[in-house]
């Protein structure tokens, strides 16, 4: 029971972190940085709760990448770049099981196709992993 609640908590945190990453697009300056830092903290907590959660790793990638864009090129950005690459690699390696889980959560065939289309697919330029 404890493991199931940890997985549910990780998924909630991953969704929150992804929402914060998207929200940052509408913010400016210090507000944008604050939103991205909150998103990164939520994503890191989701990864700590469930290392296998692809959505959590993608949320780390999203928030960290946008923070790196704000910071520009520096010595620290090279360290962050290595971490960014590891997170996207982890997302890719866990993506297949996430896709299967997402289709299981969608109640009917038409809705299942909609859910699959809305999943982010960081490995390609389109937004759906099932195309």
C-alpha positions in Angstrom: 0.0 0.0 0.0 2.8 2.4 0.9 4.5 1.8 -2.5 1.3 2.5 -4.4 0.8 5.8 -2.6 4.4 6.8 -3.3 3.8 6.1 -7.1 0.6 8.2 -7.0 2.4 11.0 -5.2 5.2 10.9 -7.7 2.8 11.1 -10.6 1.0 14.1 -9.0 4.3 15.8 -8.5 5.4 15.1 -12.0 2.2 16.6 -13.4 2.6 19.6 -11.1 6.2 20.1 -12.3 5.2 19.8 -15.9 2.4 22.3 -15.5 4.9 24.7 -13.8 7.3 24.3 -16.7 4.5 25.3 -19.2 3.4 28.1 -16.9 6.9 29.6 -17.0 6.4 30.4 -20.7 3.9 33.1 -19.7 6.1 34.7 -17.0 9.0 37.2 -17.2 12.3 37.7 -15.4 12.4 36.8 -11.8 8.9 35.4 -11.8 9.9 33.0 -14.6 12.9 31.8 -12.6 10.9 31.3 -9.5 8.3 29.2 -11.3 11.0 27.1 -13.0 12.8 26.6 -9.6 9.5 25.4 -8.0 8.9 23.1 -11.0 12.4 21.7 -10.8 12.0 21.0 -7.0 8.7 19.3 -7.6 10.2 17.2 -10.5 13.2 16.2 -8.3 10.8 15.1 -5.5 8.8 13.1 -8.0 12.0 11.3 -9.2 13.0 10.6 -5.5 9.5 9.1 -5.0 9.6 6.9 -8.1 12.8 6.6 -10.1 10.9 4.8 -12.9 8.5 7.7 -13.6 9.3 8.9 -17.1 7.0 12.0 -16.6 9.1 13.0 -13.6 12.3 12.7 -15.5 10.8 14.7 -18.4 9.7 17.4 -15.9 13.3 17.7 -14.6 14.5 18.0 -18.2 11.9 20.7 -19.0 12.4 22.9 -16.0 16.2 22.5 -15.9 16.5 23.2 -19.6 14.5 26.4 -19.4 16.5 27.5 -16.4 19.7 26.9 -18.4 18.3 29.0 -21.2 17.8 31.9 -18.7 21.3 31.5 -17.3 23.0 31.5 -20.6 26.5 29.9 -21.3 28.7 29.5 -18.2 31.0 26.9 -16.6 28.0 25.8 -14.5 25.9 25.3 -17.7 28.3 22.6 -18.8 27.7 20.7 -15.6 23.9 21.2 -16.0 24.1 20.0 -19.6 25.4 16.6 -18.5 22.5 16.3 -16.1 20.1 17.5 -18.8 21.3 14.7 -21.1 21.0 12.1 -18.4 17.4 13.1 -17.7 16.3 12.9 -21.3 18.0 9.5 -21.6 16.1 8.3 -18.5 12.9 9.7 -20.0 13.4 7.8 -23.3 14.3 4.5 -21.5 11.1 4.7 -19.4 8.8 6.1 -22.2 7.5 2.8 -23.4 6.1 1.7 -20.0 4.6 5.2 -19.6 2.8 4.9 -22.9 1.3 1.6 -21.9 0.2 3.0 -18.5 -1.4 6.0 -20.2 -3.5 3.9 -22.5 -4.7 1.7 -19.6 -5.9 4.8 -17.8 -8.0 6.0 -20.8 -11.5 4.5 -20.6 -12.5 4.1 -24.3 -10.8 3.7 -27.6 -11.5 7.3 -28.9 -10.3 8.7 -25.5 -7.4 6.4 -25.5 -6.1 7.9 -28.8 -6.6 11.4 -27.4 -4.6 10.5 -24.2 -1.8 9.0 -26.3 -1.6 12.1 -28.6 -1.2 14.4 -25.6 1.7 12.6 -24.0 4.9 14.6 -24.6 7.5 12.8 -26.7 10.9 14.3 -26.0 12.7 12.0 -28.5 10.9 13.5 -31.5 9.7 17.0 -32.6 6.0 16.0 -32.6 3.9 15.9 -29.5 2.6 12.3 -29.6 4.6 9.2 -29.0 2.2 6.9 -30.9 2.6 8.3 -34.4 
